[in-house]
Each structure stands twice: as C-alpha cells, then as structure tokens.
C-alpha cells in the first residue's frame, strides 16, 4: 500500500448533540402524555413543565450514556466477532494491512480489527464515547477480496472512524436501533396487532423521524469515505471492484441486525430505495446507490462498469465450468415467510433455521422438513457438537436430532435443543412433579388452564367416538416403536407420548411444566354448559 497522509476532517461532534436533543424531545413527548394523564396539574402549570422536562432529561441522559458509552463492545458481542487468528495466513494479511493503515493515518488513533464469522460479504466500523473504535470484516469478504481490494475497504472504514462520522452513526444506531428492536419484537409477538395501539403508532412515527435525521447524514458520508480511501491507497479501481462484488453477493441480511446497517459499507438488506436518488431516497435510505459510487470511482481510472460486469461474468463462468452448480435452498422463517435463495454455507449461518423449518429448492420442487435432507441435517449436528454438553444416544421424535443430557428439578432428563421437548424415565416423573424448584410462571399457568379445558372437550368427543383417534404416533426416542399419545391420567388432562416397551415418556415443549402446574394448583376443567364427570375425581 502506498504511504500517503490523509487530511483528517474536523470531527462533527455537534451532530451527536443533535441526537441527544432529539432523544430529549422524544422522552419529553412521552413525559407530557404520561404526566397529563396521571398528575393533577394543568398543562399551563409551571410545575407540570418542570416535572416533565426534568424527567425527560434524566431518562434521556441515562439512555444516551448507557447506549453509546460502550457500543463497540456491544457490536463485537452481538456479531460474535473475534480478533484475527495469528495461525491463519489470511487473518495475518488483515493484521498487516491494519498496521499499514495506522502508518498512513499517522497513528492518530488505535483501531481494533475483528473478523465476523459469516459467509456474507460486508464490513463495518463503530466508535463509542468510551474512545474505542473497531473495524469488523466478515469472513466471506476477507476470503474473497484480493489484497489491494481489502486495503481500500479498510481505508474506507478507517476514514469513518478518524473523521468522526463513525461516532455519529454509532450513537444514532445505539439510540434508535433499540427503539426499532422494541417495535419489531412487539409486532412479532402480537402478529401485527400491537400497531393498533396509539403508543406504538406514536413510537413508530418518532422512529421514522429519527431515520430522516440519521439517513440524511449517512448518504453523504459514504461518498467522503470512498474519496478518502482513494487518497490513501491511490487505487480507485480496487475499491470499485470490491463494491462490485458486494453488489452481487449476500451482504449479511438476517445475520447483521437492522440496527447496525448504518455502520456497514453497504446495506445488508438489498433495497430498491438504496439504488434510487432524490429527496425521498436521501431521507429514508441508509446508503447511496452502489452503481453511482462505482461510477464515480471508475471515472478516475477511465474504466466503465460494463467492463467490471464482463470480468465478473467471465470469472463466474470459469468457476461454473470447473464444478457443478451448488443447489440453492429456500427456507420458511418463523414469520411464515419464504427467504432465500441460500447456498448451503449461507443456510448454516441462519440463526432461526431449525430441523422443523420447511425447506425447498424451487417452485416445482417438494417442500419438506429440514431434518429430512441429510446435507442440511448435518448443520444441526455441527451446532450440537460445538457446544459443551453431554449428547445422549436418544433421538428427538420431532426433530430427529440427538437429545442432550441435562438436569431438571435436580434429576436427569433428556432435552432437545431445537424443539425444547423433554424425555423422562417413568420412575423419575413423580419426583419431578413433587419438587418446586422450577416456579410456575404466569404464561405456563395460563397455558395449562387453556389446555386442560381443551383436552376435556377432546376427551368427551373421543368417548363419544368410541375411543378412536386419528393422531399419528411418534416414534420412541429409545426403541423407535410407536408411542401412545395419551393423557397423563384421567384426572390431570395433559397429553404425553408414552412408550409401553421402554418405560419412558416424551413431553413436548411446555408439557412437563404444565403438568407440574396442573397438579400443584389442582386445576379442573371449566366447560360451561356441560356436566364434568372428572371434577369429582379431583375433589
């Protein structure tokens, strides 16, 4: 890398102050609404506004400090990033480039470098009020870029840190990314019904206003960082080639959280808005158009984007001629939405993928559970082997994955790490039931009451039908013979799967906890309009 000096721009810390004022305004609105409803003061009262402003300033200050003070550590921990491995040649090259970056910038500020264990291609930079700074690069980008291309990417991210732009983006991400996560979790938990509440609508509106403030800064700072990278490396083509590869690859959507997208060199989520221009895109897009960034860089070297496309297509054709195409998969996420296509390596990084996820390779191909495909099933086996736990010889009847030996109520049981089912030997069930180390939570109690009432109706219908049942039987985790799907007994109506040969019982997720709550609280079915033949047995 050529050794050149970079003119460090004056840090724009006044924008950090703007973020705090915006946060203060947000909490002031919330405080005014709250105090107007619960305090006996009128809106014209000076005491009312003193209370509101003091409460808003206190909460905003606490939020601002704890969000932005140690954000570098939060980013590293969230992405499970690790320092470069000194025993790895590619990681050693990364460390050498970072040392050159420090020399080029006059060693103005120490910058930590970490590797993100993901097959995606992206890089990010973060800085916090503690004074720490970090550049993170994914394993996919590190392994696929040439040394000159990697130099330009690291120089781009280093400029973000040294110019002060990175501190602004990190503070903004730490402040408003938290609010975004709360809204996303609320929507996911209530399946969208939470957005009918006025409080959520107000928070959503304020979040959009914060995006308008933050994203306006984000677009212009990427152009400045590109220019600074060229000044340091004297290689605009290498940076354009790196951006070109990023535009044609998986950038980490689903792995890199939405709260960190402002910190990345390109948006992990592919969006048509990012590639558009105009006032609307400037307000709501996190990054400028990649092709425009490439065009600006290539004009310096008198090269066209079509030449890069042809070069990439030629390289891709050569790779495809050497090996058969790798199958691509589509997977259904927890929100029942199809995602993909993913290569096998990309599937292994999806945190929500389980053995019970639906998988297909195309529109005309059959859809099946993930555990039924041996190549994908190997992903779950690898996940189990990476954790320090005792793997048993039993197999989960739902996920078909090995069960893990663990302790529950101070006795040995076997759990499934994917579906949370539990296998218990029959002679240990009584001791588990009488122990109360595991408290009955409000969620489990409510679930147990609903299940008891539902199973009471199910039992009545089954008796009227002569005891016939069409429920498919699950295989025994020990002997693979079909287990009986029955109630624990005629008094405690919790369904379990019991093997008549091995003397073991399988409890699906929450069934063991529900059984404990039913017995502890002596729950009886409450079905209106029907005579309950089981109630007398409980009394």
C-alpha positions in Angstrom: 0.0 0.0 0.0 1.4 3.4 -0.9 2.2 5.5 2.2 0.2 8.8 1.9 -1.2 11.2 4.5 -4.9 11.8 5.0 -6.3 15.2 6.0 -8.4 14.2 9.0 -11.7 16.2 8.8 -12.8 18.2 11.9 -14.9 15.9 14.0 -18.6 16.8 13.7 -19.5 16.1 17.3 -22.1 18.8 17.3 -24.4 16.3 15.5 -24.0 13.9 18.5 -25.5 16.8 20.4 -28.4 17.0 17.9 -29.1 13.3 18.5 -29.3 13.9 22.2 -31.7 16.8 21.8 -33.8 14.6 19.5 -33.8 11.9 22.2 -34.7 14.5 24.8 -37.6 15.7 22.7 -38.8 12.1 22.3 -38.9 11.5 26.0 -40.4 14.9 26.7 -43.3 14.0 24.5 -43.8 10.7 26.4 -43.4 12.5 29.8 -46.0 15.1 28.8 -48.5 12.5 27.8 -47.9 10.4 30.9 -48.0 13.3 33.4 -51.1 14.8 31.7 -52.9 11.6 32.4 -51.7 10.9 36.0 -50.6 14.2 37.7 -53.2 16.6 39.0 -51.5 19.6 37.2 -52.8 21.5 34.2 -50.7 21.9 31.0 -50.4 25.7 31.8 -48.9 24.9 35.2 -45.2 25.7 35.6 -44.8 22.8 38.0 -46.1 20.4 35.2 -43.4 21.5 32.7 -40.7 21.4 35.4 -41.6 17.8 36.2 -41.9 16.9 32.5 -38.5 18.4 31.5 -36.7 17.1 34.5 -38.0 13.5 33.9 -37.2 13.7 30.2 -33.7 15.0 30.8 -32.9 12.3 33.4 -34.2 9.4 31.3 -32.7 10.7 28.1 -29.3 11.1 29.8 -29.4 7.6 31.2 -30.5 6.2 27.8 -27.9 8.2 25.9 -25.0 7.2 28.2 -25.7 3.5 28.5 -26.4 3.2 24.8 -23.4 5.0 23.4 -20.7 4.7 26.0 -19.7 1.0 25.4 -21.2 0.5 21.9 -18.0 -1.1 20.5 -18.2 -4.0 22.9 -21.9 -4.4 22.1 -21.3 -4.6 18.4 -18.5 -7.1 18.8 -20.5 -9.3 21.2 -23.7 -9.1 19.1 -21.9 -10.3 15.9 -19.7 -12.8 17.8 -16.7 -11.2 16.2 -13.2 -12.4 17.1 -9.7 -11.0 16.7 -7.7 -12.2 13.7 -6.3 -15.7 14.2 -2.4 -15.4 14.2 -2.2 -19.0 12.8 -4.3 -18.1 9.7 -2.5 -16.6 6.7 -5.5 -14.6 5.5 -6.0 -13.2 9.0 -2.3 -12.3 9.2 -2.6 -10.4 6.0 -5.5 -8.5 7.6 -3.4 -7.5 10.6 -0.6 -6.4 8.3 -2.9 -4.1 6.3 -4.3 -2.6 9.6 -0.7 -1.8 10.6 -0.2 0.0 7.3 -3.5 1.9 7.8 -2.1 3.1 11.2 1.1 4.3 9.5 -0.8 6.1 6.7 -3.0 7.9 9.1 -0.1 9.0 11.3 -1.2 6.7 14.1 -3.8 9.3 15.1 -6.0 6.7 16.9 -5.7 3.0 17.6 -8.3 1.0 15.8 -9.1 -2.6 16.7 -9.8 -5.1 13.9 -12.1 -8.1 14.3 -13.4 -10.9 12.0 -17.1 -11.6 11.9 -17.8 -15.4 11.4 -20.2 -15.1 8.5 -20.1 -16.2 4.9 -21.7 -12.9 3.8 -19.7 -10.1 2.3 -19.7 -6.8 4.3 -17.6 -4.6 6.6 -18.5 -2.1 9.3 -16.9 0.4 11.6 -18.0 1.5 15.1 -16.8 4.0 17.7 -18.2 4.9 21.1 -18.0 7.6 23.8 -15.5 5.5 25.7 -12.9 6.3 23.0 -12.7 2.8 21.5 -13.0 2.0 17.8 -13.3 -1.2 15.8 -13.4 -2.3 12.2 -15.2 -5.6 11.6 -15.0 -7.6 8.3 -16.9 -10.7 7.5 -15.1 -14.0 6.8 -16.7 -14.1 3.4 -15.4 -10.6 2.4 -12.0 -11.3 3.8 -11.5 -14.5 1.9 -12.8 -13.4 -1.5 -11.2 -10.0 -1.9 -7.6 -9.5 -3.2 -5.1 -7.7 -1.0 -5.5 -4.3 -2.9 -9.3 -4.6 -2.7 -9.1 -5.3 1.0 -6.8 -2.3 1.5 -9.4 0.0 0.0 -12.2 -1.4 2.2 -10.2 -1.0 5.4 -9.1 2.5 4.4 -12.8 3.4 3.8 -13.8 2.2 7.2 -10.8 3.8 8.9 -11.8 7.2 7.5 -15.2 6.8 9.1 -13.6 6.5 12.5 -10.9 9.2 12.0 -13.3 11.8 10.6 -15.9 11.5 13.4 -18.6 10.2 11.0 -18.5 6.8 12.6 -19.1 8.2 16.1 -22.3 9.9 14.8 -23.6 6.8 13.1 -22.7 4.5 16.1 -24.5 6.8 18.5 -27.5 7.1 16.2 -27.6 3.3 15.9 -27.3 2.7 19.6 -30.1 5.2 20.4 -32.7 4.5 17.8 -31.8 0.9 17.0 -33.1 0.0 20.4 -36.4 1.6 19.7 -36.6 -0.2 16.4 -35.9 -3.6 18.1 -38.7 -3.0 20.6 -41.2 -2.2 17.9 -40.1 -5.2 15.8 -40.5 -7.6 18.8 -43.9 -6.1 19.7 -45.1 -6.7 16.2 -43.7 -10.2 16.1 -45.2 -11.2 19.4 -48.7 -9.9 18.6 -48.6 -10.7 14.9 -49.1 -7.1 14.0 -52.0 -6.3 16.4 -49.7 -4.1 18.6 -49.6 -1.5 15.9 -53.2 -0.7 16.6 -52.2 0.9 19.9 -51.7 4.7 20.0 -48.4 4.4 21.9 -46.9 2.1 19.3 -48.1 4.3 16.5 -46.5 7.3 18.2 -43.2 5.4 18.7 -43.3 4.3 15.1 -43.8 7.8 13.9 -40.9 9.2 16.0 -38.7 6.3 14.8 -39.4 7.3 11.2 -38.5 10.9 12.1 -35.2 9.7 13.6 -34.5 7.8 10.3 -35.0 11.0 8.4 -32.4 12.7 10.5 -29.9 9.9 10.5 -30.1 8.7 7.0 -29.6 12.1 5.5 -26.1 12.1 7.2 -25.4 8.5 6.1 -25.6 9.0 2.3 -23.1 11.9 2.1 -20.6 10.3 4.5 -20.1 7.2 2.2 -19.0 9.4 -0.7 -16.5 11.1 1.6 -15.1 7.8 2.8 -14.8 6.5 -0.7 -12.8 9.6 -1.7 -10.6 9.3 1.4 -9.9 5.6 0.6 -8.7 6.6 -2.8 -6.4 9.3 -1.4 -4.8 6.7 0.9 -4.4 3.8 -1.5 -4.3 5.6 -4.9 -6.4 2.7 -6.3 -10.0 3.7 -7.2 -10.4 0.6 -9.4 -9.8 -1.8 -6.4 -12.5 -0.1 -4.3 -14.9 -0.2 -7.3 -14.2 -3.9 -7.8 -14.8 -4.5 -4.1 -18.1 -2.7 -4.3 -19.0 -4.6 -7.4 -18.5 -7.9 -5.6 -20.6 -6.7 -2.7 -23.4 -5.8 -5.1 -23.6 -9.3 -6.5 -23.3 -11.2 -3.2 -25.2 -11.9 0.0 -24.4 -8.9 2.3 -25.5 -10.4 5.6 -29.3 -9.8 5.7 -30.6 -11.9 8.5 -27.2 -12.1 10.2 -26.3 -8.5 10.7 -29.1 -6.8 12.6 -31.1 -3.9 11.2 -29.7 -1.6 13.9 -26.2 -2.0 12.5 -26.9 -1.3 8.9 -25.8 2.4 9.1 -22.3 1.1 10.2 -21.8 -1.1 7.2 -20.0 -0.3 3.9 -23.2 -1.4 2.1 -26.7 -2.0 3.4 -27.1 -5.7 4.3 -30.7 -5.6 3.0 -31.0 -5.2 -0.7 -33.4 -2.3 -1.3 -34.6 -0.5 -4.4 -34.7 2.6 -2.4 -30.9 2.5 -1.9 -30.3 2.5 -5.6 -32.7 5.4 -6.2 -31.9 9.1 -6.0 -34.0 12.1 -4.9 -35.3 13.7 -1.7 -37.3 10.6 -0.6 -34.3 8.3 -1.0 -32.0 10.7 0.8 -34.3 10.8 3.8 -35.1 7.1 4.2 -32.1 5.2 2.5 -29.1 4.3 4.6 -26.6 4.2 1.8 -26.1 5.9 -1.6 -26.5 3.9 -4.9 -23.7 1.4 -5.2 -23.5 1.8 -9.0 -23.2 5.6 -8.6 -20.4 5.1 -6.1 -18.7 2.7 -8.6 -19.2 5.1 -11.5 -17.5 7.9 -9.6 -14.6 5.7 -8.8 -14.2 4.3 -12.2 -14.2 7.7 -13.9 -11.0 8.4 -12.1 -9.4 5.5 -13.9 -11.3 5.8 -17.2 -13.0 2.3 -16.7 -16.7 1.5 -17.2 -19.0 -0.6 -15.0 -19.7 -2.8 -18.0 -16.1 -3.9 -18.0 -16.4 -5.0 -14.4 -19.6 -6.9 -15.2 -17.9 -8.7 -18.1 -14.9 -9.5 -15.9 -17.1 -10.9 -13.1 -19.2 -12.9 -15.5 -16.1 -14.4 -17.1 -14.7 -15.4 -13.7 -18.1 -16.9 -12.7 -18.3 -18.9 -16.0 -14.8 -20.2 -15.4 -15.8 -21.3 -11.9 -19.0 -23.0 -13.1 -17.1 -24.9 -15.7 -14.9 -26.4 -13.1 -17.6 -27.6 -10.7 -21.3 -28.4 -10.9 -23.6 -25.7 -9.7 -24.4 -25.9 -6.0 -28.1 -26.2 -5.1 -29.9 -23.2 -3.6 -32.5 -23.5 -1.0 -35.5 -21.5 0.2 -36.4 -21.7 3.9 -39.5 -20.5 5.7 -38.7 -18.2 8.6 -40.6 -18.0 12.0 -42.9 -15.4 10.5 -44.1 -17.9 7.8 -42.3 -16.0 5.0 -40.1 -17.7 2.4 -36.5 -16.5 2.5 -33.7 -17.2 0.0 -32.2 -18.5 -2.1 -29.4 -19.6 0.1 -26.4 -21.7 -0.6 -25.6 -24.5 1.9 -22.9 -22.3 3.6 -25.4 -19.5 3.9 -28.0 -21.7 5.4 -25.7 -22.7 8.2 -25.5 -19.1 9.4 -29.2 -18.5 9.7 -30.0 -18.4 13.5 -33.7 -19.2 13.1 -33.2 -22.3 11.0 -34.3 -25.5 12.9 -34.8 -29.1 12.0 -38.6 -28.4 11.7 -38.2 -25.5 9.3 -39.7 -26.0 5.8 -37.1 -26.3 3.0 -37.4 -26.4 -0.8 -35.1 -25.9 -3.7 -37.6 -24.3 -6.1 -41.2 -23.6 -7.0 -41.8 -27.0 -8.6 -39.9 -29.0 -6.0 -41.4 -30.7 -3.0 -41.4 -28.9 0.4 -40.1 -30.9 3.4 -38.7 -30.6 6.9 -35.1 -29.6 7.1 -34.0 -32.6 9.1 -35.2 -34.9 6.3 -32.4 -33.7 4.0 -29.0 -35.2 5.1 -26.8 -32.2 3.9 -28.9 -29.7 5.9 -29.3 -32.1 8.8 -25.5 -32.0 9.2 -25.8 -28.3 10.1 -27.7 -29.2 13.2 -25.3 -31.9 14.2 -22.5 -29.5 13.8 -24.3 -27.0 16.1 -24.7 -29.6 18.8 -21.0 -30.7 18.6 -19.8 -27.0 19.0 -21.5 -26.7 22.4 -20.0 -28.1 25.6 -22.8 -30.5 26.6 -23.5 -34.2 27.0 -25.1 -35.7 23.9 -27.2 -38.8 24.6 -27.9 -41.8 22.4 -31.6 -40.9 22.3 -33.2 -39.1 19.3 -35.9 -36.4 19.4 -39.1 -37.8 17.9 -40.0 -34.4 16.3 -36.6 -33.0 15.1 -34.7 -36.4 14.8 -31.7 -34.8 16.5 -29.7 -36.2 19.4 -31.1 -35.3 22.8 -28.8 -33.6 25.4 -28.5 -34.9 28.9 -29.4 -32.1 31.4 -30.8 -31.6 34.9 -34.4 -30.6 35.7 -35.7 -30.4 39.2 -32.3 -31.8 40.3 -32.8 -35.1 38.4 -31.5 -36.3 35.0 -33.7 -35.7 31.9 -33.0 -35.5 28.2 -33.8 -32.3 26.3 -34.0 -31.3 22.6 -32.1 -28.1 21.9 -34.3 -27.3 18.9 -37.9 -28.0 19.8 -37.4 -27.9 23.7 -39.1 -31.3 24.2 -38.1 -33.5 27.2 -37.7 -37.2 27.6 -38.1 -38.5 31.2 -37.9 -42.0 32.6 -41.2 -43.0 34.1 -39.8 -43.7 37.6 -38.4 -40.1 37.7 -41.7 -38.3 36.9 -43.2 -38.4 40.4 -40.0 -36.9 42.0 -40.1 -34.1 39.3 -43.7 -33.3 40.0 -43.4 -33.0 43.8 -40.4 -30.7 43.6 -40.9 -26.9 43.2 -37.5 -25.6 42.3 -38.9 -24.5 38.9 -41.7 -21.9 39.5 -44.9 -22.0 37.6 -44.8 -18.8 35.5 -47.9 -16.8 34.6 -47.5 -17.9 31.0 -47.4 -21.6 31.8 -50.3 -21.3 34.3 -52.5 -19.6 31.7 -51.4 -22.1 29.0 -52.2 -25.1 31.4 -55.7 -23.8 32.1 -56.5 -23.5 28.4 -55.0 -26.9 27.6 -57.0 -28.6 30.4 -60.3 -27.2 29.2 -59.5 -28.0 25.6 -58.4 -31.6 26.4 -61.6 -32.1 28.5 -63.7 -31.4 25.4 -61.3 -33.6 23.3 -61.8 -36.4 25.9 -65.6 -36.1 25.7 -65.6 -36.3 21.9 -63.2 -39.2 22.0 -65.5 -41.1 24.4 -68.5 -40.4 22.1 -66.5 -41.7 19.1 -65.7 -45.0 20.9 -62.1 -44.1 21.8 -60.9 -43.9 18.2 -58.1 -41.4 17.4 -56.5 -40.4 14.1 -53.5 -38.7 15.6 -50.2 -40.1 14.0 -48.0 -41.7 16.6 -44.4 -40.5 17.2 -41.5 -43.0 17.3 -40.0 -43.8 20.7 -36.6 -42.0 21.1 -35.1 -45.2 22.5 -36.6 -48.1 20.6 -38.3 -46.4 17.7 -41.5 -48.2 18.3 -44.7 -46.1 18.0 -45.6 -44.3 21.3 -49.1 -43.9 22.6 -50.5 -40.4 22.6 -52.5 -40.4 25.9 -53.4 -38.2 28.9 -51.0 -38.4 31.8 -54.1 -39.9 33.7 -57.8 -39.4 33.7 -57.6 -36.6 36.3 -54.7 -34.5 35.0 -55.5 -33.9 31.4 -52.1 -33.2 29.9 -51.3 -35.2 26.8 -48.0 -37.0 26.7 -46.3 -39.6 24.5 -45.6 -42.9 26.4 -43.7 -45.9 25.2 -45.1 -49.2 26.5 -41.8 -51.1 25.9 -39.1 -48.8 27.3 -40.8 -47.2 30.3 -40.2 -43.6 29.2 -42.4 -40.6 28.5 -41.9 -37.8 26.0 -43.2 -34.3 26.8 -43.5 -31.8 24.0 -42.5 -28.1 24.7 -44.1 -26.9 28.0 -46.0 -30.1 28.6 -43.8 -31.1 31.6 -44.1 -27.6 33.1 -47.9 -27.6 32.5 -48.3 -31.0 34.2 -46.5 -29.6 37.3 -48.7 -26.6 37.4 -51.9 -28.6 36.9 -51.1 -30.9 39.8 -49.7 -28.1 42.0 -52.8 -25.8 41.5 -55.3 -28.7 41.3 -56.7 -27.4 38.0 -60.0 -28.8 36.9 -61.6 -28.2 33.5 -64.2 -25.5 33.4 -66.5 -26.1 30.5 -69.8 -24.2 30.6 -73.0 -26.0 29.8 -71.5 -29.5 30.2 -71.5 -31.9 33.1 -68.0 -32.6 34.2 -67.6 -36.3 35.0 -63.9 -35.7 36.1 -64.4 -33.0 38.7 -65.5 -35.3 41.4 -62.3 -37.3 41.0 -60.2 -34.2 41.8 -62.1 -33.4 44.9 
